[in-house]
Amino acid sequence: MKKVFVTGVAGQLGHDVVNELTCRTESGRSSYTCVGSDLAPYYSGAMDGTAVTRTRYVSLDITDSDTVERVLLKESPDIVIHCAAWTAVDLAEEQEEKVRLVNTVGTQNIVNVVKALDASKPEGCKMVYLSTDYVFNGQGTAPWEADCKSYAPLNIYGETKLEGELAVSGQLEKYFIVRIAWVFGQNGKNFIKTMLNIGKTHEKLTVVNDQIGTPTYTYDLARLLADMIQTEKYGYYHATNEGGYISWYDFAVEIFRQASEFGHPEYDADHLTVAPVTTEEYGASKARRPFNSRLDRSKLAANGFTPLPDWKDALHRYLMELKF
């Protein structure tokens, strides 16, 4: 039985990764034992009764190199899936030192121990690092290819996630760097929940229509990561849901359309108007945002992995589970 150490289990993706791996073990499709970790002294994610709430939990400050070394050497995992990160993009501009400690130093601390484990364990140790389209400059209209090295992050978040990438790829051999965008899941805050909350109390909303990308449902992504770690097809990948590239405005319109079909008339066109605006019209945020978040996902299928389903289907399944 392979041991998988998952960081960031109080977040959207870590929550779903532990649940997916446990589900596969319980159904006999795979054989994993999971250890979840996060900064809090005990599991602080959604108490939804799923497997992650029962999984053995270890409190871990990834910015403390001695603690990371002690915990990971003691646990001796076969695979580390590193979901923990500072993801508050605007706040990162004001907290650069803290962000770099988490995204850069924290990742380097984990890499150091994974490298030692890989050298000491008979079958080595694999690492999965979740990254972002923010490592690129967000210009143009061509989708960014997984192996593109034209890095030019626009903000502190992007800079520190790139530094994490380089720590992984520069010092490990058995790694998967998976870039994602526009993430949503059951456990935590996201664009869908924000739109649904605001839509309850507003008759008109404005949403930017010149930032283009594709959403990523963590439930679907977790299934892909569970497939990946069973292979040795290492390297860089892009993994968002299929269904074409859209704007945040397009996403919002579809969220409200589906929500109204689920029996919530407050979101239909008679009660709520959504107007498109440019990023400039919307107003400057503290962090510069990429206009082009298109990620080329073709490497997944080329290496035998099943692409994530259509984003509209993912949204439908998400709303079915979401209590709103």
Solvent accessible surface area in square Angstrom, and as a share of the most:
residue,aa,sasa,rsa
1,M,152,0.68
2,K,76,0.32
3,K,48,0.20
4,V,0,0.00
5,F,0,0.00
6,V,0,0.00
7,T,1,0.01
8,G,8,0.08
9,V,1,0.00
10,A,28,0.22
11,G,31,0.29
12,Q,32,0.14
13,L,15,0.07
14,G,1,0.01
15,H,5,0.02
16,D,12,0.06
17,V,2,0.01
18,V,0,0.00
19,N,27,0.14
20,E,15,0.07
21,L,1,0.01
22,T,27,0.16
23,C,64,0.38
24,R,18,0.06
25,T,34,0.20
26,E,128,0.57
27,S,69,0.44
28,G,65,0.62
29,R,137,0.50
30,S,21,0.14
31,S,53,0.34
32,Y,16,0.06
33,T,53,0.31
34,C,15,0.09
35,V,3,0.02
36,G,3,0.03
37,S,1,0.01
38,D,30,0.15
39,L,121,0.60
40,A,26,0.20
41,P,108,0.68
42,Y,150,0.57
43,Y,23,0.09
44,S,64,0.41
45,G,13,0.12
46,A,37,0.29
47,M,145,0.65
48,D,69,0.36
49,G,52,0.50
50,T,50,0.29
51,A,14,0.11
52,V,5,0.03
53,T,31,0.18
54,R,161,0.59
55,T,27,0.15
56,R,127,0.46
57,Y,46,0.17
58,V,27,0.16
59,S,49,0.32
60,L,5,0.02
61,D,56,0.29
62,I,15,0.08
63,T,38,0.22
64,D,59,0.31
65,S,58,0.37
66,D,107,0.56
67,T,29,0.17
68,V,0,0.00
69,E,87,0.39
70,R,147,0.53
71,V,10,0.06
72,L,1,0.00
73,L,85,0.42
74,K,163,0.69
75,E,13,0.06
76,S,42,0.27
77,P,0,0.00
78,D,29,0.15
79,I,5,0.03
80,V,0,0.00
81,I,1,0.00
82,H,3,0.02
83,C,24,0.14
84,A,21,0.17
85,A,33,0.26
86,W,48,0.17
87,T,89,0.52
88,A,46,0.36
89,V,20,0.12
90,D,44,0.23
91,L,83,0.41
92,A,0,0.00
93,E,62,0.28
94,E,95,0.43
95,Q,57,0.25
96,E,75,0.34
97,E,137,0.61
98,K,115,0.49
99,V,0,0.00
100,R,61,0.22
101,L,74,0.37
102,V,36,0.21
103,N,3,0.02
104,T,27,0.16
105,V,55,0.32
106,G,0,0.00
107,T,1,0.01
108,Q,51,0.23
109,N,11,0.06
110,I,0,0.00
111,V,0,0.00
112,N,75,0.38
113,V,8,0.05
114,V,1,0.00
115,K,107,0.45
116,A,51,0.40
117,L,6,0.03
118,D,37,0.19
119,A,92,0.72
120,S,85,0.55
121,K,39,0.16
122,P,143,0.90
123,E,128,0.58
124,G,5,0.04
125,C,2,0.01
126,K,35,0.15
127,M,0,0.00
128,V,0,0.00
129,Y,2,0.01
130,L,12,0.06
131,S,4,0.02
132,T,7,0.04
133,D,3,0.01
134,Y,31,0.12
135,V,0,0.00
136,F,0,0.00
137,N,48,0.25
138,G,1,0.01
139,Q,84,0.38
140,G,55,0.53
141,T,100,0.58
142,A,73,0.56
143,P,51,0.32
144,W,34,0.12
145,E,110,0.49
146,A,6,0.05
147,D,79,0.41
148,C,32,0.19
149,K,115,0.49
150,S,73,0.47
151,Y,50,0.19
152,A,43,0.33
153,P,32,0.20
154,L,33,0.16
155,N,5,0.02
156,I,21,0.11
157,Y,21,0.08
158,G,0,0.00
159,E,60,0.27
160,T,0,0.00
161,K,10,0.04
162,L,20,0.10
163,E,55,0.24
164,G,0,0.00
165,E,0,0.00
166,L,85,0.42
167,A,10,0.08
168,V,0,0.00
169,S,30,0.20
170,G,63,0.61
171,Q,69,0.31
172,L,14,0.07
173,E,142,0.64
174,K,57,0.24
175,Y,31,0.12
176,F,0,0.00
177,I,0,0.00
178,V,0,0.00
179,R,0,0.00
180,I,18,0.09
181,A,6,0.04
182,W,28,0.10
183,V,45,0.26
184,F,3,0.01
185,G,0,0.00
186,Q,50,0.22
187,N,8,0.04
188,G,35,0.33
189,K,187,0.79
190,N,13,0.07
191,F,43,0.18
192,I,0,0.00
193,K,43,0.18
194,T,60,0.35
195,M,17,0.08
196,L,3,0.02
197,N,92,0.47
198,I,58,0.29
199,G,2,0.02
200,K,106,0.45
201,T,110,0.64
202,H,90,0.40
203,E,144,0.65
204,K,125,0.53
205,L,16,0.08
206,T,60,0.35
207,V,9,0.05
208,V,17,0.10
209,N,60,0.31
210,D,45,0.23
211,Q,19,0.08
212,I,33,0.17
213,G,0,0.00
214,T,2,0.01
215,P,0,0.00
216,T,0,0.00
217,Y,8,0.03
218,T,0,0.00
219,Y,96,0.37
220,D,5,0.03
221,L,0,0.00
222,A,2,0.02
223,R,104,0.38
224,L,5,0.03
225,L,0,0.00
226,A,1,0.01
227,D,47,0.24
228,M,0,0.00
229,I,4,0.02
230,Q,98,0.44
231,T,33,0.19
232,E,133,0.60
233,K,90,0.38
234,Y,57,0.22
235,G,11,0.11
236,Y,13,0.05
237,Y,0,0.00
238,H,0,0.00
239,A,0,0.00
240,T,2,0.01
241,N,0,0.00
242,E,57,0.25
243,G,40,0.39
244,G,35,0.34
245,Y,75,0.29
246,I,18,0.09
247,S,4,0.03
248,W,44,0.15
249,Y,51,0.19
250,D,58,0.30
251,F,2,0.01
252,A,0,0.00
253,V,61,0.35
254,E,14,0.06
255,I,0,0.00
256,F,7,0.03
257,R,111,0.41
258,Q,9,0.04
259,A,0,0.00
260,S,28,0.18
261,E,124,0.55
262,F,71,0.30
263,G,57,0.55
264,H,40,0.18
265,P,79,0.50
266,E,59,0.27
267,Y,4,0.02
268,D,39,0.20
269,A,93,0.72
270,D,133,0.69
271,H,104,0.46
272,L,9,0.04
273,T,73,0.42
274,V,24,0.14
275,A,23,0.18
276,P,64,0.40
277,V,25,0.14
278,T,54,0.31
279,T,31,0.18
280,E,159,0.71
281,E,122,0.55
282,Y,135,0.51
283,G,34,0.33
284,A,108,0.83
285,S,56,0.36
286,K,133,0.56
287,A,2,0.01
288,R,155,0.57
289,R,71,0.26
290,P,5,0.03
291,F,84,0.35
292,N,2,0.01
293,S,4,0.03
294,R,41,0.15
295,L,2,0.01
296,D,37,0.19
297,R,28,0.10
298,S,76,0.49
299,K,47,0.20
300,L,0,0.00
301,A,62,0.48
302,A,83,0.65
303,N,44,0.23
304,G,63,0.61
305,F,13,0.05
306,T,99,0.58
307,P,53,0.33
308,L,5,0.03
309,P,56,0.35
310,D,59,0.30
311,W,7,0.02
312,K,97,0.41
313,D,64,0.33
314,A,0,0.00
315,L,0,0.00
316,H,81,0.36
317,R,61,0.22
318,Y,0,0.00
319,L,3,0.01
320,M,124,0.55
321,E,113,0.51
322,L,26,0.13
323,K,194,0.82
324,F,55,0.23
